Amino acid sequence: MVNVSEFAKGQVVSLKRLAMVAIWGLLVLAGIFVTVRFTGLMDHMLPAGDPPNMTFGRDADLPNVPNFFLACPADRLPDSDRAMQSPSFAASVATLTEVLIETAPDHGMTLMTDVSGGKAGRLYFLARSAVFRFPDWVEIELILPETGNDVAFCLFAQSVYGRDDFGQNEKRTRAWLDSVSLRFQTQK
């Protein structure tokens, strides 16, 4: 007959072993995550591919999945709950371009030059999510004024992977445009 105290000691030893295995397993997984995340391997594992090259206009062909956000002037804005009217700025195209490029890194975006498949006259930015580094393309087409000096633009931000961006493209776009507007207000 097995002594109850010996049985209890055996259970405690088994639980200690299980706890140690679990701790070591978590440490190994954490090490793998840190290695993959902070060495740039995630960027290679999740390539951005080519930009979407959006055709802007009221009748734009919008994606069927909610992983995008769009900003355009009222006369080019498609009817979508994932769109907003873009601001216009009393500035030259060169000045607006400079401010867009200068403020983009504050919002996790990098200007991409010589983009394969990119259209001439557009700015392309690549944004990556903070933890898992999922790529999002942000594409801007500047619109020259017919009269006056109010420069406008269309912007299209879309996640490369996934069906839903959980509102991240909208949040980033609105925050970025707020920064751009603030920069122009402080320059006056």
C-alpha positions, 0 to 999 in steps of 0.5 A: 500500500502506498503511503499518502505522504509519499504520493503527495511528494511525488505529485509535488515533484511532478508539478515542479518538473512541469513548471520548469519545463513550462518556464524553459519553453516560454524562455525559448519562445521569447528568445525566438521572438526577440531574435526574429523581431529585432534582427529584421528577419520579420521584414524579410519573412513578411515582404511588402510586395508592390504598392496597390497603385490606386486609381483615385476618383469617385468611382474608384474600385475599392477593396472588398475587405476592410483593410484600407483607408482613403483620403481625397478632396470632396470632388474625388472622394468615393462613397465609403465608410473607410474614407475622409475628405483630405485637407488642402494646404496653401503651399507649393507642391514641393513644400507639402511634399517636404512636410509629408516626408519629414512627418512620416517617420513620426508615424512609423512610415518610411519613404520608399524611392524607386518603387517597383511598379510605382506610378510617376509623380506619387509618393510611396511610404511603407509602414510596419506594425510595431510588434509583428512588423506587418507591412502597410502601403501608403500611397499619395498623389498630389493634385496641383491647383487649377487656380490659386495655390491650395495643393490637395492630395489623395491618399490610400493606405492598405494593409498587405496582409489580412482581411481587416486592419482593425482601424490602424490605417485610419488612425495612422492617416488621421494622426499623420494629417493632424501632424502635417496640418499642425506643421503648416499652422506653426509655419505661419 
